[in-house]
């Protein structure tokens, strides 16, 4: 071992006696865990050294055999070298490694990027210089000079680009060919400015420039210089030239549709040529240009047709024929490429364009005719989509989607008009049961709403991949609910009683509830949510009439209560629990209005109703919903009550009693007793303050006695109920209000009676081993005692307070020092452990 020698010190390399903990020479800890780790590392170093030596010997032996002459090789054969370790065995033969190009450091610029940046800047500078030169000296040059300058610049840049590209300078060639094409564009612009292109419209120069650049770029892209690859920049500029020509054509001629289609066909021809000779840059640049030109042309044609959807505009002025040509061009990519998916997509888009073109004249008619045409065409395409085989069904997707979107838009318009008719009714609870819908008049044909919604649902069902029996049943149920909603909106579009569409909506909600109770999983949750939403919507729509609201909200309450009580799905139970209290509160509010009791005291029956529901269904979602509902109703009543203090005290009392009852009835809600006690205490304070009462006991002791009696009965019935849950609310109500008066007047009969009562509670609690009486008596009694001596602290000598403070500090210091000593002893004990 060269490095890992257990007989030598790893630091001073002196001899180590056996079993010593430290080196006698340098005092190094040779038994420390770090010394053990160091010894393992040195052993690894010895192993790596052996493997490195074996690999080196093998390498030199192979080199010696290759350098021996052929004649000498026939002599004595040298003995084979010893086998190297496994890790040093040569691997499979590897090809010579190519030289690695210099790599830029992190954050720097790669070597290959430098010439691109420089040449790009140089090309930009040349173009800017050419523009400046022409702007400055154009007027001073004659016709011949202008021609010579322009042609010379262009030819010099083009020839230089080809020469550099032939010499292998690809980036330089690409940069200068861009300069040459830019100069060519300036040549055409200069010719137009000199009047060489005639006195045509302003767009002639732009059109000519675009065509020249497109042709020149395509021609230069086809040129191959020697064995070098073709230049890419002119191929891209060729597509840009097509777009430039289209922009010029829009300003040149009034036949913009014809010009757009002509340039589209020209671009498609270039795309086919580039594809046949494998020029991807030229193909994609023109493909993008063709797509943009086609889109712009189709948009212009469609806009003209929509703005004036007459037969004259469509078929005599050319918009319709342009749309037909646009549809035909959609089929061309799939036919040329011979790719099935592209062909089906093009056929679907072409079918959509043809359908829109054929039905556009219906826009110029009345709403009923337009809706009927949209419904018929959409239904036909949906039927075609369902009847076509799976392989070609994609053809009908796009026209079906467009049709269903139009039908959905018409349905939204009908719903908006129905809502506007409802808004025209008087305020909440202010109308009789026979209130009706009168205005405004419908915009669309209401009778087409239900069939339109049916077509939409059928199309969605056909799009679903699940065609099983269960899925068909779900879609049938969804269709039933959709038809019910559509029927309600249809009825609301006519002059009928408000109760008619509300009843239709309520029956739809009941159907959804029945579907939810018979379904499972996500379907149950979905139908349940639909039922609750429809019930809530029906309740809101019934608000103008208190009688109607009472009936509809009562139905919604029963639906929510059914979900919360008997539903098997957990999500459905939670949804029902969250909506039970709001539905009951709305029903109670409407009932109070029907009874003409006024809104001042509506919060009390709402609190009692939702509280009873929370007592019967002790679940978190039900209780939170009940609390929120009660808190929302309370300010409404408080704002209209003549006796706000009495209402607040009554409301707090009922809330406290409900909280205490929940704690006593349900073991999981024992901690709610504290909240109940606090509410009862607040109720007593509010009421006493409202009545200016100086003696609270006649009001607090009877209620406290009832709570104590109920708590004792609960403890007798159930041995698991503790005194804190059963007795603490009543004891708090019996003692704390009197304690507040005692704090204001400590020298009184009330203080004597309260102190005696606290003493009795403490003794009784200790004797019976009940925590609530002992805790209440001790706490309240201690406060009374402290308050009794509070009037005499000034009569005590000051040295007494100083002595007490000193004793307290000494005790604290002794305790602190003792704990610190124990901590040190514990640390020393742990340090002696092995």
C-alpha positions in Angstrom: 0.0 0.0 0.0 1.5 3.4 -1.0 -1.1 5.6 0.7 -3.3 3.6 3.0 -0.9 2.2 5.5 -2.4 1.4 8.9 1.1 1.3 10.6 2.0 4.9 9.6 0.5 8.2 10.6 -1.3 9.8 7.6 0.1 13.2 8.5 3.7 12.9 9.7 4.2 9.3 8.3 5.8 8.2 11.6 5.3 4.7 13.0 2.1 4.1 15.0 2.0 1.7 18.0 -0.9 -0.7 18.1 -4.1 0.5 19.7 -3.1 4.1 20.5 -5.8 6.8 20.1 -3.4 9.6 19.0 -0.1 9.8 17.1 2.8 10.0 19.6 4.6 12.4 17.3 2.1 14.9 16.0 -0.9 14.2 18.3 -3.2 13.5 15.4 -6.5 11.7 16.4 -6.1 8.4 14.5 -9.3 6.8 16.0 -11.6 9.8 15.1 -14.4 9.1 12.6 -12.8 11.6 10.3 -9.6 9.5 10.4 -11.6 6.4 9.4 -13.1 8.2 6.5 -9.5 9.4 5.5 -8.2 5.8 5.6 -11.1 4.7 3.2 -10.2 7.5 0.8 -6.6 6.5 0.8 -7.5 2.9 0.0 -9.5 4.1 -3.0 -6.5 6.1 -4.2 -4.3 3.0 -4.0 -6.9 1.0 -6.1 -7.1 3.8 -8.7 -3.3 3.9 -8.9 -3.0 0.2 -9.7 -5.6 0.5 -12.4 -3.9 3.5 -14.0 -0.5 1.7 -14.0 -2.1 -1.4 -15.7 -3.7 0.8 -18.4 -0.5 2.6 -19.0 1.5 -0.7 -19.5 -1.1 -2.0 -21.9 -1.0 1.2 -23.9 2.9 1.1 -24.3 2.9 -2.6 -25.1 0.4 -2.1 -28.0 2.5 0.8 -29.3 5.7 -1.3 -29.2 4.1 -4.1 -31.2 3.0 -1.8 -34.0 6.5 -0.3 -34.3 8.4 -3.7 -34.8 9.4 -4.5 -38.5 7.7 -7.3 -40.3 10.7 -9.6 -40.3 11.3 -9.2 -36.7 7.7 -9.9 -36.0 8.2 -13.5 -37.3 10.8 -14.2 -34.6 10.3 -14.8 -31.0 7.0 -13.6 -29.8 7.2 -11.5 -26.6 5.1 -12.8 -23.7 1.7 -11.3 -23.5 1.3 -8.5 -20.9 -0.6 -9.3 -17.7 -4.3 -8.9 -18.0 -5.3 -5.4 -16.8 -8.2 -4.9 -14.4 -11.7 -4.8 -15.6 -12.0 -1.1 -15.5 -8.8 -0.7 -17.6 -9.8 -3.0 -20.5 -9.9 -1.2 -23.8 -13.4 -0.7 -25.1 -14.7 -1.2 -28.6 -12.9 0.4 -31.5 -14.0 4.1 -31.9 -13.9 6.2 -35.0 -11.4 9.0 -35.0 -12.8 12.0 -33.2 -13.5 15.0 -35.5 -11.9 18.2 -34.4 -14.2 20.1 -32.1 -15.2 23.6 -33.1 -14.4 26.4 -30.7 -17.3 26.8 -28.3 -18.2 30.2 -26.9 -18.1 30.6 -23.2 -21.4 31.0 -21.3 -22.9 34.3 -22.0 -20.7 35.1 -25.0 -21.3 35.0 -28.8 -20.4 31.9 -30.7 -17.7 32.0 -33.4 -20.2 31.1 -36.1 -22.5 34.0 -35.1 -19.8 36.7 -35.6 -19.7 36.7 -39.4 -23.5 36.6 -39.5 -23.8 39.7 -37.4 -21.1 41.6 -39.2 -22.4 40.7 -42.7 -26.0 41.5 -41.7 -24.9 44.9 -40.5 -22.9 45.4 -43.6 -25.8 44.6 -45.9 -28.0 47.0 -43.9 -25.4 49.7 -44.3 -25.1 49.2 -48.0 -28.9 49.4 -48.4 -29.1 52.6 -46.3 -26.1 54.1 -48.3 -27.9 53.3 -51.5 -31.1 55.0 -50.4 -29.2 58.1 -49.2 -27.2 58.2 -52.4 -30.3 58.1 -54.6 -32.1 60.7 -52.4 -29.2 63.1 -52.7 -28.0 62.7 -56.2 -31.1 61.5 -58.1 -32.0 64.9 -59.3 -28.5 65.6 -60.5 -28.3 62.5 -62.7 -29.7 62.2 -66.1 -31.7 59.4 -67.4 -28.7 57.5 -68.6 -26.8 58.2 -65.3 -29.7 57.0 -63.3 -30.0 53.8 -65.3 -26.3 53.1 -65.1 -26.1 53.7 -61.4 -29.1 51.5 -60.6 -28.1 48.7 -62.9 -24.5 48.9 -61.8 -25.3 48.7 -58.1 -27.7 45.8 -58.7 -25.4 43.8 -61.0 -22.3 44.4 -58.7 -24.1 43.2 -55.6 -25.6 40.2 -57.4 -22.4 39.1 -59.0 -20.4 39.5 -55.8 -23.0 37.4 -54.0 -22.7 34.6 -56.5 -18.8 34.7 -56.5 -18.5 34.7 -52.8 -21.0 31.8 -52.5 -19.0 29.8 -55.1 -15.9 30.4 -53.0 -17.6 28.8 -50.1 -18.6 32.0 -48.2 -22.2 31.1 -47.7 -23.1 33.8 -45.2 -21.5 36.5 -47.3 -23.3 35.3 -50.4 -26.7 35.4 -48.5 -26.1 38.9 -47.2 -25.0 40.4 -50.6 -27.9 38.7 -52.4 -30.3 40.4 -50.0 -28.5 43.7 -50.9 -28.9 42.9 -54.6 -32.6 42.2 -54.3 -33.1 45.3 -52.2 -31.3 47.3 -54.9 -33.6 45.7 -57.5 -36.6 46.9 -55.6 -35.1 50.4 -55.5 -34.6 50.1 -59.2 -38.3 49.5 -59.7 -39.3 52.2 -57.3 -36.9 54.6 -59.1 -38.4 53.7 -62.4 -41.8 54.4 -61.1 -40.8 57.7 -59.7 -39.3 58.7 -63.1 -42.5 57.9 -64.8 -41.1 54.9 -66.7 -44.1 52.7 -65.5 -46.7 55.1 -66.9 -49.3 57.3 -65.2 -51.3 54.5 -63.6 -52.7 54.3 -60.1 -50.5 54.6 -57.1 -50.4 50.9 -56.5 -48.9 50.1 -59.9 -45.4 50.7 -58.6 -45.9 48.5 -55.5 -47.5 45.8 -57.6 -44.6 45.8 -60.1 -42.0 45.8 -57.3 -43.6 42.8 -55.6 -43.9 40.8 -58.9 -40.3 41.6 -59.8 -38.9 40.7 -56.4 -41.0 37.5 -56.4 -39.8 36.5 -59.8 -36.2 37.4 -59.2 -36.1 35.7 -55.8 -37.5 32.5 -57.3 -35.1 32.6 -60.2 -32.1 33.1 -57.9 -33.3 30.4 -55.7 -33.3 28.0 -58.6 -29.7 28.9 -59.6 -27.0 26.5 -58.3 -23.4 27.8 -58.4 -21.1 24.9 -58.9 -21.6 22.2 -56.3 -22.8 24.7 -53.7 -26.3 24.5 -52.2 -28.9 27.0 -53.4 -29.2 30.3 -51.6 -32.1 30.6 -49.1 -32.5 34.3 -48.8 -33.9 35.0 -52.3 -36.4 32.1 -51.8 -37.8 33.9 -48.7 -37.8 37.2 -50.4 -39.8 35.7 -53.2 -42.7 35.0 -50.8 -42.4 38.5 -49.4 -42.6 39.8 -53.0 -46.0 38.0 -53.4 -47.4 39.8 -50.4 -46.1 43.1 -51.7 -47.7 42.5 -55.0 -51.0 41.8 -53.3 -50.9 45.1 -51.4 -50.1 46.9 -54.6 -53.0 45.2 -56.4 -55.5 46.4 -53.7 -54.6 50.0 -54.6 -54.4 49.4 -58.4 -57.7 47.8 -59.4 -61.3 47.8 -58.2 -61.5 44.1 -58.9 -59.8 43.2 -55.7 -61.3 39.7 -55.5 -60.1 38.8 -59.0 -56.6 40.1 -58.2 -56.5 38.2 -55.0 -57.5 34.9 -56.6 -55.0 35.5 -59.5 -52.1 36.0 -57.0 -53.3 33.0 -55.0 -53.2 30.8 -58.1 -49.7 32.2 -59.0 -48.4 31.5 -55.5 -49.8 27.9 -55.6 -48.0 27.3 -58.9 -44.7 28.4 -57.3 -45.4 26.2 -54.3 -46.0 23.2 -56.6 -42.8 24.0 -58.5 -40.7 24.3 -55.4 -42.1 21.1 -54.0 -41.3 19.2 -57.2 -37.6 20.3 -57.2 -37.2 20.2 -53.3 -36.9 23.8 -52.4 -38.5 23.9 -49.0 -37.6 27.6 -48.3 -39.3 28.7 -51.5 -42.3 26.4 -50.9 -42.9 27.6 -47.3 -42.4 31.3 -48.0 -45.0 31.2 -50.9 -47.2 28.9 -48.9 -47.4 31.5 -46.1 -47.9 34.2 -48.7 -50.7 32.3 -50.4 -52.4 31.6 -47.0 -52.4 35.3 -46.2 -53.6 36.4 -49.6 -56.4 33.7 -49.6 -57.5 34.7 -46.1 -57.6 38.4 -47.0 -59.5 37.7 -50.2 -62.0 35.4 -48.5 -62.5 38.1 -45.8 -63.2 40.8 -48.3 -65.7 38.6 -50.2 -67.4 37.5 -47.0 -67.6 41.1 -45.7 -69.1 42.3 -49.0 -71.6 39.5 -48.9 -72.7 40.1 -45.3 -73.0 43.9 -45.7 -75.2 43.4 -48.8 -76.5 39.9 -48.8 -78.6 40.2 -51.9 -78.6 38.0 -55.0 -77.3 40.8 -57.1 -74.3 41.3 -54.8 -73.6 37.6 -54.5 -73.9 36.4 -58.1 -73.8 39.5 -60.4 -71.1 41.6 -58.7 -69.0 38.6 -57.9 -68.9 38.0 -54.1 -70.6 34.7 -54.4 -68.4 33.5 -57.2 -65.3 34.6 -55.2 -66.5 32.6 -52.2 -67.0 29.5 -54.5 -63.4 30.0 -55.8 -62.2 30.3 -52.2 -63.9 27.0 -51.3 -62.4 25.3 -54.4 -58.9 26.5 -53.4 -59.4 24.8 -50.0 -59.4 21.4 -51.7 -56.2 22.1 -53.6 -53.6 21.4 -50.8 -55.1 18.0 -50.0 -55.3 17.0 -53.7 -51.7 18.0 -54.4 -50.1 16.6 -51.3 -52.4 13.6 -51.3 -52.7 13.5 -47.6 -56.0 12.2 -46.2 -56.3 14.4 -43.2 -55.5 17.6 -45.1 -57.9 16.7 -47.8 -60.7 16.1 -45.3 -60.0 19.3 -43.5 -60.0 21.3 -46.8 -63.3 19.6 -47.8 -64.9 20.5 -44.4 -63.8 24.1 -44.7 -65.0 24.2 -48.4 -68.4 22.8 -47.3 -68.7 25.5 -44.6 -67.9 28.3 -47.2 -70.4 26.9 -49.6 -73.1 26.6 -47.0 -72.5 30.2 -45.8 -72.6 31.4 -49.4 -75.9 29.6 -50.1 -77.6 30.8 -46.9 -76.4 34.4 -46.9 -79.5 35.8 -48.6 -81.5 34.8 -45.6 -79.8 37.5 -43.6 -81.7 40.1 -45.6 -85.0 38.7 -44.5 -86.9 38.8 -41.2 -85.7 37.1 -38.0 -88.1 34.2 -38.3 -86.9 33.3 -41.8 -83.3 33.6 -40.8 -83.8 31.4 -37.8 -85.7 28.8 -39.7 -82.9 28.7 -42.4 -80.2 28.4 -39.8 -82.1 25.7 -38.0 -82.8 23.7 -41.1 -79.2 23.9 -42.5 -77.7 23.1 -39.1 -80.0 20.2 -38.5 -79.2 18.9 -42.0 -75.4 19.0 -41.4 -75.8 17.4 -38.0 -77.7 14.5 -39.6 -75.1 14.2 -42.3 -72.4 14.1 -39.6 -74.2 11.3 -37.9 -74.9 9.4 -41.1 -71.5 9.5 -42.7 -69.0 6.7 -42.1 -66.3 7.3 -39.6 -63.6 7.7 -42.1 -65.2 10.7 -43.9 -67.3 12.1 -41.0 -64.8 14.9 -40.5 -66.2 16.7 -43.7 -69.3 17.7 -41.8 -67.6 18.9 -38.6 -66.9 22.5 -39.6 -70.3 23.3 -41.1 -72.0 21.6 -38.1 -69.9 23.7 -35.6 -70.7 26.9 -37.4 -74.4 26.1 -37.5 -74.6 25.2 -33.9 -72.7 28.3 -32.9 -75.3 30.4 -34.8 -78.1 28.6 -33.2 -76.6 29.1 -29.8 -76.2 32.8 -30.5 -79.9 33.0 -31.4 -80.8 31.2 -28.2 -78.8 33.7 -26.2 -80.7 36.5 -27.9 -84.0 34.9 -27.0 -82.9 34.4 -23.4 -81.8 38.1 -23.2 -85.2 39.3 -24.4 -87.0 37.1 -21.9 -84.8 38.5 -19.1 -85.5 42.0 -20.2 -89.3 41.2 -20.0 -88.8 40.0 -16.4 -86.8 43.1 -15.5 -89.8 45.3 -16.5 -91.9 43.8 -13.6 -92.1 45.7 -10.3 -89.8 45.3 -7.4 -89.4 42.2 -5.2 -92.5 40.9 -3.4 -94.5 43.9 -4.7 -96.7 42.2 -7.3 -99.6 39.8 -7.0 -99.6 36.2 -8.0 -101.2 36.9 -11.4 -98.4 39.3 -12.4 -97.7 38.9 -16.1 -94.9 39.5 -18.7 -95.7 42.3 -21.2 -92.8 43.9 -22.9 -90.5 44.1 -24.9 -91.4 42.2 -28.0 -89.3 39.1 -29.0 -86.4 39.7 -31.5 -86.2 36.1 -32.7 -88.8 33.5 -33.3 -89.4 31.9 -29.9 -90.9 28.7 -31.3 -87.5 27.8 -32.9 -85.7 27.9 -29.6 -86.4 24.4 -28.4 -85.6 22.7 -31.7 -82.4 24.8 -31.9 -81.3 23.6 -28.5 -82.1 20.0 -29.4 -79.9 20.2 -32.5 -77.0 21.5 -30.3 -77.4 18.7 -27.8 -77.6 16.1 -30.5 -74.4 17.4 -32.2 -72.6 17.3 -28.8 -73.8 13.7 -28.3 -72.5 12.7 -31.7 -69.1 14.2 -30.9 -68.8 12.1 -27.8 -66.8 8.9 -28.3 -68.9 7.0 -25.8 -71.8 5.4 -27.6 -72.8 3.0 -24.8 -76.2 2.5 -23.4 -75.4 4.5 -20.2 -74.0 7.4 -22.3 -77.1 7.5 -24.5 -79.3 7.6 -21.3 -77.3 10.5 -20.0 -77.6 12.4 -23.2 -81.3 11.7 -23.3 -81.7 13.2 -19.8 -79.6 16.2 -20.8 -81.8 16.7 -23.8 -84.9 16.6 -21.6 -83.5 19.3 -19.3 -82.4 21.4 -22.2 -85.8 21.2 -23.8 -87.4 22.2 -20.4 -85.2 25.3 -20.1 -86.0 26.2 -23.7 -89.7 25.8 -23.1 -89.5 28.1 -20.1 -87.7 30.8 -22.2 -90.2 30.3 -25.0 -93.1 30.8 -22.7 -91.4 33.9 -21.2 -91.2 35.4 -24.7 -95.0 35.7 -24.9 -97.5 37.7 -22.8 -98.3 35.1 -20.1 -98.4 35.1 -16.4 -95.0 35.0 -14.7 -96.0 31.8 -12.9 -96.1 29.9 -16.3 -92.4 30.0 -17.2 -91.4 29.8 -13.5 -93.5 26.6 -13.2 -91.8 25.1 -16.3 -88.4 25.9 -14.9 -89.4 24.4 -11.5 -90.6 21.2 -13.1 -87.3 21.0 -15.0 -85.4 21.4 -11.7 -87.4 18.5 -10.2 -86.6 16.3 -13.3 -82.9 17.1 -12.8 -83.2 16.2 -9.1 -84.7 12.9 -10.0 -81.9 12.2 -12.5 -79.3 13.1 -9.9 -80.8 10.8 -7.2 -80.8 7.8 -9.7 -77.3 8.4 -11.0 -73.8 7.8 -9.6 -70.5 9.6 -9.5 -69.8 12.6 -11.6 -73.2 12.2 -13.4 -75.0 12.5 -10.1 -73.0 15.6 -9.1 -73.6 17.2 -12.6 -77.4 16.6 -12.5 -77.6 17.7 -8.9 -75.8 20.9 -9.6 -78.1 21.5 -12.6 -81.1 20.9 -10.4 -79.9 23.3 -7.7 -79.1 26.0 -10.3 -82.4 25.7 -12.0 -84.2 25.8 -8.7 -82.3 28.9 -7.7 -83.0 30.5 -11.0 -86.7 29.7 -10.7 -86.8 31.2 -7.2 -85.1 34.4 -8.3 -87.5 34.7 -11.3 -90.4 34.3 -8.8 -89.2 37.2 -6.6 -91.7 39.8 -8.0 -94.5 37.8 -6.3 -94.1 36.8 -2.6 -96.7 34.0 -2.9 -95.0 32.5 -6.0 -91.6 32.8 -4.3 -92.9 31.0 -1.2 -94.0 28.0 -3.3 -90.9 27.9 -5.6 -88.4 28.5 -2.8 -90.1 25.8 -0.8 -89.7 23.4 -3.6 -86.0 24.4 -3.9 -85.6 23.8 -0.2 -87.1 20.3 -0.4 -84.8 19.5 -3.3 -81.7 20.7 -1.4 -82.8 19.0 1.8 -83.4 15.7 -0.1 -79.9 15.9 -1.5 -78.3 16.6 1.9 -80.3 13.9 3.7 -80.7 10.9 1.3 -78.2 11.3 -1.6 -75.6 8.6 -1.9 -73.0 10.7 -3.7 -70.8 12.7 -1.4 -70.5 15.7 -3.7 -74.3 15.7 -4.1 -74.7 15.7 -0.3 -72.3 18.7 0.0 -74.1 20.6 -2.7 -77.4 20.0 -0.9 -76.0 21.0 2.4 -74.7 24.3 1.1 -78.0 25.3 -0.5 -80.5 24.1 2.0 -80.3 27.1 4.3 -80.4 29.9 1.6 -83.5 28.2 0.0 -85.2 28.0 3.4 -84.4 31.6 4.2 -85.9 32.8 1.0 -89.0 30.7 1.6 -89.3 32.1 5.1 -88.8 35.7 3.9 -91.5 35.2 1.3 -93.8 33.7 3.9 -93.3 36.6 6.3 -94.3 39.0 3.5 -97.4 36.9 2.6 -98.4 37.1 6.3 -97.8 40.9 6.3 -95.6 40.6 9.3 -93.1 43.1 8.1 -89.4 42.8 7.4 -88.3 44.0 10.8 -88.5 40.6 12.5 -87.8 38.3 9.6 -84.3 37.5 10.9 -85.7 35.7 13.9 -87.7 33.0 12.0 -84.9 32.7 9.5 -82.4 32.1 12.3 -84.7 29.6 14.0 -85.3 27.7 10.7 -81.7 27.4 9.6 -80.7 26.6 13.2 -83.1 23.7 13.3 -81.8 22.4 10.0 -78.2 22.6 11.3 -79.3 20.7 14.5 -80.9 18.0 12.4 -78.0 17.7 9.9 -74.8 18.4 12.0 -72.4 18.6 9.1 -69.9 21.3 8.4 -71.3 22.5 5.1 -74.8 22.7 6.5 -73.7 24.6 9.6 -71.5 27.1 7.6 -74.3 27.8 5.2 -76.8 28.3 8.1 -74.4 30.7 9.8 -73.8 32.7 6.7 -77.5 32.9 5.9 -78.4 34.0 9.4 -75.7 36.7 9.4 -76.9 38.0 6.0 -80.6 38.3 7.2 -79.8 39.9 10.6 -78.7 43.3 9.3 -81.7 43.5 6.9 -84.1 43.2 9.9 -81.9 45.4 12.1 -82.1 48.3 9.6 -85.9 48.3 9.6 -86.6 47.4 13.2 -88.1 50.0 15.5 -86.5 48.5 18.6 -83.0 47.6 17.3 -81.7 46.8 20.8 -84.5 44.4 21.6 -84.2 42.7 18.2 -80.4 42.3 18.6 -80.8 40.8 22.1 -83.5 38.4 21.0 -81.5 37.3 18.0 -78.4 36.8 20.1 -80.4 34.8 22.7 -81.9 32.5 20.0 -78.5 32.0 18.4 -76.9 31.2 21.8 -79.6 28.7 22.7 -79.2 27.0 19.3 -75.4 26.8 19.8 -75.8 25.3 23.3 -78.4 22.8 22.0 -76.0 21.7 19.2 -73.3 21.2 21.8 -75.5 19.1 24.0 -77.2 17.0 21.3 -74.0 16.2 19.3 -70.8 14.9 20.8 -68.7 16.2 18.0 -69.9 19.8 18.7 -69.1 20.0 22.4 -66.8 23.0 21.8 -69.7 25.0 20.4 -71.0 25.4 24.0 -68.4 28.1 24.5 -69.7 30.1 21.5 -73.2 29.6 22.9 -72.2 31.0 26.3 -70.6 34.0 24.7 -73.7 34.7 22.6 -76.0 34.4 25.6 -73.7 36.8 27.5 -73.8 39.3 24.7 -77.6 39.0 24.5 -77.9 39.8 28.2 -75.5 42.8 27.9 -77.3 44.2 24.9 -80.7 43.8 26.5 -79.7 45.3 29.8 -78.0 48.2 28.1 -81.1 48.8 26.0 -83.4 48.8 29.0 -81.1 50.8 31.3 -81.5 48.1 33.9 -79.4 48.4 37.1 -80.2 44.8 38.4 -79.4 42.2 35.7 -80.2 39.1 37.9 -84.0 39.1 37.3 -83.2 38.7 33.6 -80.1 36.4 33.6 -80.8 34.0 36.5 -84.0 32.4 35.1 -82.4 31.7 31.7 -79.3 30.5 33.5 -81.4 28.2 35.6 -83.0 26.7 32.5 -79.6 26.1 30.9 -78.3 24.4 34.1 -81.4 22.2 34.4 -81.0 21.2 30.7 -77.3 20.5 31.3 -77.9 18.4 34.4 -80.6 16.4 32.5 -78.1 15.8 29.7 -75.4 14.7 32.1 -77.8 12.3 33.7 -78.8 10.9 30.4 -75.3 10.5 28.9 -72.4 9.7 31.2 -69.9 10.9 28.4 -71.1 14.5 28.6 -68.7 16.6 30.7 -69.5 19.5 33.0 -67.8 22.0 30.8 -70.2 21.3 27.9 -73.3 20.9 30.1 -73.0 23.4 32.9 -70.5 26.1 31.8 -72.9 28.2 29.7 -75.4 28.4 32.5 -72.9 29.1 35.2 -71.3 31.8 33.0 -74.7 33.5 32.4 -75.5 33.3 36.1 -72.2 34.9 37.4 -70.6 37.1 34.7 -73.3 39.8 34.4 -73.4 40.2 38.2 -69.6 40.3 38.2 -69.7 43.4 35.8 -71.8 45.3 38.3 -69.6 44.2 41.2 -66.6 45.6 39.4 -68.3 49.0 39.4 -69.5 48.8 43.0 -67.3 46.4 45.0 -68.8 47.3 48.4 -72.4 46.1 48.1 -74.8 43.3 49.0 -74.4 42.0 45.4 -70.6 41.5 45.9 -71.3 39.6 49.2 -73.9 37.4 47.6 -71.7 36.8 44.5 -68.7 36.0 46.6 -70.7 33.6 48.7 -72.1 31.9 45.6 -68.6 31.5 44.1 -67.4 29.9 47.4 -70.3 27.5 47.3 -69.6 26.6 43.6 -65.9 26.0 44.4 -66.7 23.7 47.4 -69.4 21.9 45.5 -67.2 21.4 42.4 -64.3 20.1 44.5 -66.6 17.8 46.4 -68.3 16.4 43.3 -65.1 16.6 41.2 -66.9 18.7 38.6 -64.6 21.1 36.7 -67.1 23.6 35.5 -68.4 24.8 39.0 -64.9 24.7 40.4 -63.5 26.7 37.5 -66.3 29.2 37.5 -66.4 29.7 41.2 -62.6 30.1 41.5 -62.2 32.5 38.6 -65.1 34.8 39.4 -64.4 34.6 43.1 -60.8 35.6 42.5 -61.8 38.6 40.5 -64.2 39.6 43.2 -61.5 39.3 45.9 -59.0 41.3 43.8 -61.6 44.0 43.2 -62.4 44.2 46.9 -58.8 45.0 47.8 -58.4 47.3 44.8 -59.6 50.3 46.7 -56.9 50.0 49.4 -53.5 49.5 47.6 -52.5 53.1 48.4 -52.6 52.3 52.2 -50.0 49.6 52.0 -46.4 50.8 52.7 -44.2 51.1 49.6 -41.5 48.9 51.1 -43.9 46.0 51.0 -44.3 46.3 47.2 -40.5 46.6 46.9 -39.9 43.6 49.0 -42.5 41.6 47.0 -40.8 42.6 43.8 -37.4 41.6 45.2 -38.6 38.2 46.3 -40.2 37.6 42.9 -36.9 38.4 41.2 -34.9 36.2 43.5 -37.2 33.2 43.0 -37.1 33.7 39.2 -33.3 34.0 39.2 -32.9 30.8 41.4 -35.2 28.9 39.1 -33.4 30.0 36.0 -30.0 29.1 37.4 -31.2 25.7 38.5 -32.6 24.9 35.1 -29.4 26.0 33.4 -27.4 23.7 35.7 -29.7 20.8 34.9 -29.2 21.5 31.2 -25.4 21.4 31.5 -25.5 18.2 33.5 -27.7 16.6 30.9 -25.4 17.7 28.1 -22.4 16.3 29.9 -24.2 13.0 30.4 -25.0 12.8 26.7 -21.3 13.6 25.8 -20.1 10.6 27.9 -22.3 8.2 25.9 -20.6 6.2 23.2 
